[in-house]
C-alpha cells in the first residue's frame, strides 16, 4: 500500500506537483555573476601578460643564492646547537 502525502499548507516552498520557479531577479543575478567571473579571468590574463618574468639566468642565480643561505644558516644553527649542548652538559655536570 502506498501512502500519499500532500505538502503542508503552512510550509512555503515547492511540492512535486508544483515546483518553485526562479524569479527574474535570481536569473539576472546569476547572469551578472557569470559575467563577473568571465571579466575576472579576462583581467587576470591581461595582468599576467604585463608581468616582467625573470630570465633563466636570474632564476638560476637566485636559486644558488637561496641554497648558499640555507647552507650558511645550517652551519650557524649547528654551531649554536653545539654551544648550547656543551653549556647544558657543563651545568648538569656541576650539579652531580
N, C-alpha and C positions, 0 to 999 in steps of 0.2 A: 504494500500500500504506500503511495506517495503522498506526502503531506504538502499542501500548497500554502505558502506563506506570502502574504502581501506586505508591502512596506508599511511601516508605521506612519500614520498621517502627520505626527508631530515632528518627525525627523526630516531635516532638509537635506536634499541630495538627489541621487538618481536611483532609479529602480531598473531592473532588467527590461521592463516593458516600455519605459520612457527614460532613456539615458540622458544625463545632463549634457547640454551643448555648450560649447565655448562661446564666450561673448566676443564681440568685435574688439573690445578693449584688450582682452587677453591675446587675441590673434595679432593685433597691432603691436603689442608689447613683445611678443615672440619674434615678429618680423624685425622690429627695431633692434632686438638683441642679436639676431643673426647678422644684421648689417654692421653692428658694432664689432662683432667678432671678426668679420671679413676685413673691416677697416683696421682693426688692431694688427692683424697679420700683414697687411699691406705696409703699414707704417713701420712695423718691426723689420720687414725686409728692406725697406728704404734706409732705415738707420744702420742696419748691418752692412749695407753697401758703403756707408760713409766711414766706417771704421778703418783706421790705418793699422793693418795687421803687421806684426813684426816679421822681419825677414828670417830666413833659415839660420843665417849667421847669428843674428841677435838672439834667437831662441836657443841655439846651442850654447852661446856664451852665458846666457842667463842660467841655463841648466847647470853648467860647470860651476858657476859661482855658488849656486844653491848647494851642490854636493860638497864643495870646499867648506862652506859654512857649517854644514852638517858634521863634517869630519872635525872641524875646529871645536865645535860645541861638544862633540862626543869626547874629545881629549880633555877639555876643561872639566866636564862632568866626571870623567874617570878620575882626574886628579883630585877634585873636590870630594868624591866618594872615598878615595884612599885616605885623604887627610882626616875626614870625619871618622872613618873606621879606626884609624890609629888613635885618635883622641878618645873614642869610646873605649877601646881596649886599654888605654893608659888609665882612664878614670876607673874602669871596672877592676883593673889590676891593683889599684891603690886600696880599694875597698876590701879586698880579700885578705 
